[in-house]
Amino acid sequence: MRLKTTLVILFIFFSVGVFAQNVPTPKAHFGFEMGDDYKLANFTETEAYFKKVAEASDRVRMVEIGKTEYGRSQPMMIVTAPANFEKLDRYREISQKLAHAEITREEAEKLSVEGKPVVWVDGGLHANEVVGPHQLIETLYQLASKNDDETLKILDEVIVLLVHANPDGMEIMSDWYMRKEDPGARDQNIPILYQKYVGHDNNRDFYMNNMSEAANMSLQQYVEWIPQIIYNHHQTAPAGAVVAGPPYRDPFNHVFDPLIITSLDAVGAAMINRMHQEDRPGYTRLDGSVFSTWWNGGLRTTPYYHNIIGILTEIIGNPTPAEVPLVPERLIPNNGTPYPVTPQEWHFRQSIDYSVSLNYAIFNHAVRHGDELLLNIYLMGRKSIEKGSQDNWTMYPKYAQAVQDAFNESQKSKTGEAEEVNEYGSRSRYPAMLYDSVYTDPANRDPRGYILSADQPDFPTAVKFMNALIKSGVLVEKATADFTVNGKNYPANSFIVKTAQAFRPHVIDMFEPQDHPNDFLYPGGPPIRPYDAAGWTLALQMGVEVDRLYEGFDGPFERIPYGEIQSPPAKTLANGSGYLLDVRNNNSFMAVNDLLKANVKVYRTTAAVDGLPVGSFYVSGGKKELELAAKEYGVYPVPVSMPKGATQIQPARVGLYDYYGGSMPSGWVRWMLEQFHFEYQLVFPKEIDAGNLKDKYDVMLFIGPGIPGAESRGYSRAQPKPEEIDEKYHHMLGSFTAKESLPQLKRFIEDGGVVISVGSATELAYHLGLPVEDALVEIGADGKAKSLSGEKYYVPGSVLEMYVDNSVPINYGMGDEAYIMFNRSPVFKLAPSAGNKRVKPIAWFGDDEPLRSGWAWGQSYLKNGVTAFEAQLGKGKFYAFGPEITFRAQSHGTFKMLFNGLYK
């Protein structure tokens, strides 16, 4: 008996040993350990390693979740016990059913026991944050090879999804870093963005899903797997800390479930406890870092609006050894940093070890609380459905302020504090009826649903808005026939989004304004900057027409299958000798560009024709292109005869300004131009300095950064020496300067060129000596103008409303008002001499407060401020748009302000 037992033990030991040896170590494959100093793996090597591990291990399955913007495969590794793969489809189905919450509590409880929690861990989203993809490699190896009780328990009880978030970026960054023989000379100063179009902004795309990588991941997160925990690895930690993680500081968004916040507390506790158990100091949380849970749009924040626990850590670490700096205030233990780290040399491997331990902390939390995680996502979803099925009042700050205002009004006739206390009791001065007057007021209810009518002028943009929601797992319905709600008629193909669904928080967040609380360091002190934006309401940014419904409604609606992308209805081209294309429809520009490339003559109207506004397009040929527009673009040409006064247009030769390392705002515009079929060329400072710009370009675009301030000589940006980089990048070097670049740009305009500037690039107006001034300044005691302090005026990223002069060609197709993304944007006032120099405002704020979503402190300073203007300079024109009219390729409602300027 003893011999038999010994043989069994030896067999198990031998099998485990052979299995472990069959999984290649990172060192065997890459030639170095993950975390070795001065060593980075690129994606080609990493992908090959993933395949090797998947082939060697029955714990691992490698799948492609889509292609990147450069066409690489984006991999996801599914890691779990071999037995779980036999029921993998069932576990995915359970995760979906619980997340959608359309089952009974009894069924949900059974499924939460039957199912397996799903934990997502990614790495590499920001390619200069090189710990991320390398910890992913090490985590995969340990899960695939280790046979300790902890790892085996994790594999038995959890389904782990390991996802590479940016394959292109890892290839670019690692190849660049490793190109030099001398390890001490290696750097990360790459010449291009590490995501094809948007670089670091690839983590600002997760409710829009414009980029392929974001869309690939959102499909897995919100349609296919719907994990209960999503862990997004980043760098770097605040100075004097090693890693920043959950829980996060206030404010949190008012639309998502409170279980999200308390679940973050629970997962955060598991993470920091493991750090302390393993004697790893330097974990900071709460107000120890800048991260909150307010903003939607990031890989770890969008999950909150889907009842998913989103985890972010920011860790130090680089293959080039660094130092933990001395920060005296960080050495005092407190609730934010209970176990401070001391100043010391820091190596890459230490960060890999921290990261893997943090992963294991989350895996173990899922082991211990798996049924709870599964049931909680159901409970949050069920509560969302219930809220959407009845009257509900979200507790926005504005309503609390309304209670306060009502109380203040009621006290105008009161005399003295004693009377207030006697009447209202010693615990509160506020009568309960004030609550009812605000929080049961029908005018303050949340909508039960939204209708986007198919007969709105720019329905294709409404379709794009719906697709953004669909990519995020939102349940959308479509009308199969004409219908009527509240006395209004709607055509077939209209979209319906009801709030009685599990992902209601995301629905509300995309349709309704954000109400960011006033957040100051102390009363009367400076504002605390939100992490990213304070307001972003996508329906407003995209300029779609939405009807809100506050009572239950129904009609001939069919559910669109989760994740199924929509297209505008296809129509047959009507017979006619000539056609009008509606300028209000953004896709009309796409069709016009196709026509121009086919050498078809295109004209613009100079007056309204047949109900279509001035600036609409007229063509009398190009049947093939027009048929394509009607079939695929949602552009339905209207048969007409040649309008009087129509003027012919030609495609402009467009130059888009960029610089070494890549501009993200410029990159977004590159993507936009390609989507709408505009041709363009990138222009770098050296080319501007060389002059003769009018020989090559008709229009030049300056979007966002890259222009020095009016008092500066040049825009400063770290650049390598020419001899340190390949010659093919030399043309990217240099900076825009007032001495060399500006005279050439001015000559370009005076010779008949057009310059369109957006955001901070409007500094060009001051360099050009135009009679405009900064509206957001005050005169100091020394008689000089200085910028308004944050205590007086502060508008972080928020949606504001401005008035538009839509009679000028650059604004053709716009309404009388427009919603704009305003991100600490420039605002102007015209000097008295502006009229003499032919400077004309084309958009402005009025007397009313312009905030529509987000946070704006000191709105009175915006009163009557000019947001955009045009100026005649010689034969050409200069346009300045202070607001972000191309913001992250989300603000479709203002795209026309750019597109109109791209024709001759």
ZIURRA-V410101 format. One line per field, one symbol per residue. phi: phi as a letter, one per 40 degrees, with the letter a starting at -180 (. if undefined). psi: psi as a letter, one per 30 degrees, with the letter a starting at -180 (. if undefined). burial: b if it has 24 or more other ideal C-beta (glycine too) atoms within 12 Angstrom, else e. A space follows every 10 residues. Layout:
BEGIN
phi->???
psi->???
burial->???
END
This chain:
BEGIN
phi->.ccccccccc ccccccccdc cccccdcccc gacchccgbb cccdcccccd ccccccbccb bbbccibccc gccbcbbcba cdccccbccc ccccdccccc fbbccccccc cccccbcbbc bbagdccccc cdcccccccc ccccbcbcdc ccccccbbbb bbbccaddcc cccccccccc ccdcccabcc cbccbdbbfc cccbbcbcfc cdccccccdc cbbcbfccbb bbcabbcddg bcabaccbcc cbcccccccc ccccdccccc ccccdcccfb cgcbafccbc cbbccbhccc cdddcbgbcb bbbbbchacc dbbcccbdcc ccdaccbcbc ccdacbbdcc cccdccccdc ccdcccccbd cccccccccc ccccccccca cabcccdccc cccccccdcc ccccbhcdcc cccbgccacc cccccccbcb cdccccccib bbccccdbcd cccccccccc ccgccbbbcc acabbfgbcb cdgcbbbccc accddccdcc cbccbcccbb dadgcccccc cgccaadcdc dcgccbbcbb bcaaicbbcc ddgccbbcdc bccccicaab bccccdcccc ccccccccgc cbbbcbacbf gccdgcbbbb bgdccccccc cbcgbbdbca cdccgcbcbb cccbbbcaad ggccdccdcd cdccccgcca bcbbddcccc gfcccbbbbb bbbgchbccd cbcaccacbc cdccbcccbc ccchbcbccc ccdccccdcc chcbbbbbgc ccdddcccgc cbbccbbbcc ccgbcacccc cbaabcdacb bbcbccccdc bdgcccbacb cbbfccbbbc cdccccbfbb cbaacbcccc cbahaabgcd ccdgcccaab bcbgcbbbbb bccccbdffb cdcbddcccd cbbc
psi->eeeeeeeeee eeeeeeeeee ffjkleeeef glkkfkkgkk kleeeeeeee eeeeefkgfk kklkgallfg glkjlkjjkl keffffgeee eeeeeeeeef hhlleeeeee efeelkkkkk kllgejffif eefefeeeee eeeffkglee eeeeeefkjk jjkjfieeee eeeeeeegfk ejefgklgil flkgkeefbf gfggggfehe keeeeeeeee efedeilfkk jjklllllkg lekkalllll llkfflkffe efeeeeeeee eeeeeeeghj lgklabgfaf kahekkflef eeeegggkjk kkkjllkkfj kakjljjeff fjkafeifil klklkkleee eeeeeeeeee eeeeeeefge eeeeeeeeee eeeeeeeffl kkjkilefee eeeeeeeeef fffljkeeee eeeflffkfk kffeeefefg kffglklflk kjkfgleiee eeeeeeeeee fggkjklkkf lklkkhfkkk llflkkjkfi leheeeeeef elkkiklkjl elkfalljkl jblfkgjeee efglkkkkkg lkllaikkkk kkgjklllkk lkklklflkk kkffjefeee eeeeeefghk kklklglkkh fklkflkklg aheeeeeeee effgjjkkkl ljkkgkkkll kljkkjkllk fkkeeeeeee eeeeeghkkl kkkleeeeff aheffflekk kjjblfkllf gleljkkkkl kefflkfffe fflllkleee eeeeeeeeef gglkkkkkbf fffeeeefgk illkfhllkl fggkklkklf fekjjajlkl klkkjgfkef gkflaflkkk jjihlkklkk lfgeefghkk kfkllaflkf kfkbkjkhff ffkgkkfklk kkjbfalkkk jelifgjgge iffgeffeef ggl.
burial->eeeeeeeeee eeeeeeeeee eebbbbeebb ebbbbbbbbb bbbebbbebb bbbbebbebb bbbbbbebbb ebbbbbbbbb beebbeebee bbebbbbbbb bebeeeebee bbeebbbbbb bbbbbbbbbb bbbbbbbbbb bbbbbbbeee bbebbbbbbb bbbbbbbbbb bbbbbbbbbe eeeeebbbbb bbbbbbbbbb bbbbbbbbbb bbbbbbbbbb bbbbbbbbbb bbbbbbbbbb bbbbbbbbbe bbbbbbbebb bebbbbbbbb bbbbbeeeeb bbbbbbebbb bbbbbbbbbb bbbbbbbbbb bbbbbbbbbb bbebeeeeeb eeeeebbebb beeeebbbbb bbbbbbbbbb bbbbbbbebb bbbbbbbbbb bbbbbebbee ebbbebbbbb ebbeeebeee eeeeeeeeee eeeeeeeebb eeebeeebbe eeebbbbbbb bbbbebbbbb bbbbbbbbbb bbbbbbbbbe eebebeeeeb bebbbbbbbb bbbbbbbbbb bbbbbbbbbe eeeeeebbbb bbbbbbbbbb bbbbbbbbbb eebebebeeb ebbeebebbe eebeeeebbb bbbbbbbbbb bbbbbbeeeb ebbbbeeebe ebbbbbbbbb ebbebbbbbb eebbbbbbeb eebeebeebe bbbbbbbbbb bbbbbbbbbb bbbebbbbbb bbbbbbbbbe eebbeebbbb bbbbbbbbbe eeebbebebb eeeebeeebe bbbbbbbbee bbebbbbbbe bebbbbbbbb bbbbbbbbeb bbbbbbeeee eeeeeeebeb eebbbbbbbb bbbbbbebbb bbbbbebbbb bbbbbbbbbb eeeeeeeebb bbbbbeeeeb bbbbbbbbbe bbeebbbbbb bbbeebbbbb bbbbbbbbbb bbbbbbbbbb bbbe
END
